[in-house]
Amino acid sequence: MISQSDLRELARFTAMKAPVLSMYLNTDLAQQQKDQVKLVVRDLSEQARTAGAREEDVQQLARYIDVGYDWRGRGLVAFSCQAEGLWETLSLPAPVRNAVFVGDQPYLMPLSNLLDQYAPYMVALVDQEGARLFLVDMGGIVRQEEAIGEPIKRQKQGGWSAARFQRHEDKIAERNMRAAVTALGRFCEANSCSRLVLAGTDDNVARFQGFLPSELRRAVVATMPAEPGARGPAIVQRSQELLRELEEQEERNLVENLITTALSGGPAVIGLADTLYALQEGRVLTLVVEEGLSAPGFVCPSCDYLYTDESQRCLFCGTMEARRVRNVVERAMHKAYLQGARVQVVIDSPSLARVGHIGAFLRY
């Protein structure tokens, strides 16, 4: 599984002598054959050469696809700078858009966006006999466990005997669900998962949720209908659709909150220049950036301040030897990761576009 700490580690690398080649590759063999992927790699290699990549890095990536890659993942991300000892590959359980980037740092925006879209979560499919637990990461089931207790027998006769049997059945269901809640707590703790989706009939979900301790109850982000015998992949697909809808609404709320806070003089900024300045001051808590945003600019070799105006004098330290960079937005994301800030990539946000495509919530 890929985490924010992996991004922070990659963000630490800045090449001084040679460019970094970053390649994102769709390797989903359900959509294409291996030979088709290799043809894409050939095209991407030519794009990389045109963009200034070194031949040794292009060849390293081509060799890896030919003999090193195990083809188990649905996506691949690779970063190469052989001149300075960087070689990093990440096999992904979700496909990515084919692309190459050449610069002095690993290009992380697509990977950051992927982490936002496919953040790990837990699904508990519950019924009166217990629960089936699924850990979902990058769009696929990476771990699962069953917490099934005593079977529930169905009583056909009516009258007083049926009522007594129903009470007995209810007690068994309660024991099963309580045991499943305990198993769920262990499963969540072992897998460091903070988001939980409950699936099942309305009655079973409501009853199961009532047994959850407060910590697990706070982790529930959604509930959804499902039959007890539903298959794991189908449950995951429906839960992803549900979570994506919720995340899109959360993104809209985040952007509106950002703009409102900034315009009212609160701890937030909008627009590239003010965001870069706040980042240099170390005040950024959450960087909010629209997917695909790119802007050329300068970086100060003395204090690392990023800016976009044509002035060669650094606003922070006065240095006159600023260096041009192709994309200050990507470097700003790296800087945010290294400062421990959260980076939120949003997709197709007209509201954010109107205020410069980027902004940040501030620590103070």
C-alpha positions, -999 to 999 in steps of 0.1 A, spaced: 0 0 0 12 35 -8 10 62 19 16 99 24 49 89 40 60 74 7 52 107 -10 72 127 16 102 104 10 100 109 -28 96 147 -22 130 148 -5 148 141 -37 160 169 -59 184 162 -87 214 185 -92 233 170 -121 207 153 -143 169 153 -147 145 129 -131 123 108 -155 89 100 -140 67 75 -159 30 66 -152 19 35 -170 -15 17 -173 -6 -21 -171 -41 -34 -166 -41 -66 -187 -79 -68 -185 -79 -38 -209 -49 -47 -231 -22 -71 -240 14 -69 -228 26 -61 -263 3 -31 -264 17 -18 -231 52 -22 -245 42 -2 -276 30 26 -252 63 25 -234 81 30 -267 60 60 -275 64 74 -239 102 69 -242 103 91 -273 83 117 -255 108 115 -226 138 120 -249 122 150 -265 116 165 -231 153 161 -222 154 128 -204 188 110 -203 191 79 -224 203 58 -194 170 65 -176 149 58 -207 167 25 -211 164 16 -174 126 19 -176 124 -1 -209 145 -29 -194 124 -30 -163 92 -34 -183 108 -61 -204 124 -83 -177 118 -68 -142 81 -60 -139 59 -89 -126 26 -76 -143 6 -82 -111 -5 -46 -107 -29 -26 -128 -7 4 -129 30 13 -126 48 44 -115 86 46 -119 111 73 -111 146 72 -125 177 94 -122 206 70 -126 232 97 -124 222 104 -88 211 70 -77 174 73 -79 154 43 -90 120 38 -75 90 17 -88 55 14 -74 31 -13 -85 -5 -1 -82 -37 -21 -79 -55 6 -99 -48 18 -134 -32 52 -141 -32 75 -172 -1 69 -194 23 99 -191 60 109 -187 75 139 -170 110 152 -169 123 176 -143 146 180 -113 122 162 -89 99 131 -91 65 143 -105 40 134 -78 8 151 -86 -9 121 -104 2 99 -75 -11 123 -49 -44 125 -68 -45 87 -69 -41 85 -31 -70 109 -27 -92 89 -50 -83 55 -37 -76 61 0 -79 29 21 -111 20 39 -128 -9 55 -161 -26 45 -180 -47 70 -208 -68 54 -229 -76 84 -258 -100 92 -271 -118 122 -244 -145 120 -215 -120 121 -196 -100 95 -172 -104 65 -145 -78 67 -127 -63 36 -97 -39 36 -99 -19 3 -69 0 -10 -63 15 -45 -96 1 -56 -91 -35 -47 -95 -59 -18 -60 -63 -2 -71 -82 29 -102 -99 41 -114 -118 72 -146 -135 84 -161 -132 119 -190 -157 116 -205 -170 148 -233 -195 155 -258 -202 127 -293 -187 130 -320 -214 125 -353 -204 111 -385 -214 130 -416 -221 110 -442 -228 137 -462 -200 153 -476 -192 188 -459 -191 221 -431 -215 210 -423 -192 181 -420 -162 204 -396 -181 227 -376 -193 198 -374 -157 184 -360 -145 218 -334 -172 216 -325 -163 181 -321 -127 190 -297 -136 218 -276 -156 194 -276 -127 168 -265 -103 195 -236 -126 206 -226 -130 169 -226 -93 163 -208 -84 194 -181 -109 186 -179 -95 150 -175 -59 164 -146 -71 185 -130 -87 154 -137 -55 134 -118 -35 161 -88 -57 159 -89 -57 121 -91 -19 119 -63 -15 144 -40 -40 127 -45 -22 93 -45 14 105 -78 21 88 -98 52 98 -128 49 74 -155 23 76 -185 14 54 -212 -8 68 -232 -29 44 -262 -52 49 -300 -49 54 -312 -18 71 -321 -37 103 -288 -55 105 -267 -24 99 -286 -4 125 -283 -32 151 -246 -38 144 -239 0 145 -255 1 179 -229 -23 193 -199 -3 179 -177 15 205 -175 53 200 -141 52 182 -155 28 155 -188 46 153 -169 78 145 -151 59 117 -183 51 99 -185 73 68 -213 55 49 -238 27 50 -253 8 21 -278 -19 14 -265 -54 6 -277 -90 9 -258 -113 33 -244 -135 5 -232 -106 -17 -198 -111 -33 -168 -91 -22 -159 -74 -55 -195 -63 -60 -196 -48 -25 -163 -30 -32 -176 -16 -65 -208 -2 -49 -189 12 -19 -164 30 -42 -192 46 -61 -208 57 -29 -176 70 -14 -167 89 -46 -200 107 -45 -193 116 -8 -157 127 -17 -169 149 -45 -192 167 -21 -165 170 5 -142 185 -22 -168 211 -31 -173 219 6 -135 221 11 -131 246 -17 -160 268 -7 -147 268 29 -113 278 16 -125 307 -4 -149 319 23 -122 318 49 -96 336 27 -120 363 16 -132 369 52 -96 374 64 -94 340 82 -64 316 82 -64 308 45 -50 321 12 -60 318 -25 -40 323 -56 -6 311 -65 15 340 -53 0 342 -18 1 304 -15 38 302 -24 45 330 1 26 312 29 44 280 21 78 297 24 67 310 58 59 274 69 23 283 76 5 259 53 -17 233 70 -35 220 39 -25 228 3 -55 226 -21 -46 224 -58 -65 217 -89 -54 186 -108 -30 193 -137 -21 229 -126 13 239 -138 31 272 -139 67 282 -147 86 303 -122 118 307 -102 134 291 -71 158 310 -49 191 289 -45 197 304 -11 163 301 8 143 279 -16 115 305 -20 93 298 -50 78 326 -70 64 334 -105 71 371 -112 99 381 -135 119 398 -108 153 381 -102 155 394 -66 142 370 -40 116 387 -17 128 367 13 166 370 12 174 394 -16 194 369 -36 197 379 -73 206 345 -88 172 328 -89 169 297 -110 141 291 -135 119 260 -129 94 245 -153 66 240 -127 66 258 -93 33 240 -85 49 206 -84 78 220 -63 52 236 -40 36 202 -34 70 187 -26 76 215 -2 42 210 15 49 173 19 83 180 36 66 205 60 41 178 70 12 196 54 -17 177 38 -20 180 0 -55 178 -14 -58 175 -52 -93 184 -65 -107 176 -99 -126 200 -121 -134 227 -96 -149 259 -113 -149 277 -79 -112 271 -73 -104 279 -109 -120 314 -105 -96 322 -77 -64 309 -93 -67 271 -91 -48 269 -59 -50 279 -22 -42 268 13 -56 266 48 -30 280 72 -18 269 106 -21 305 119 
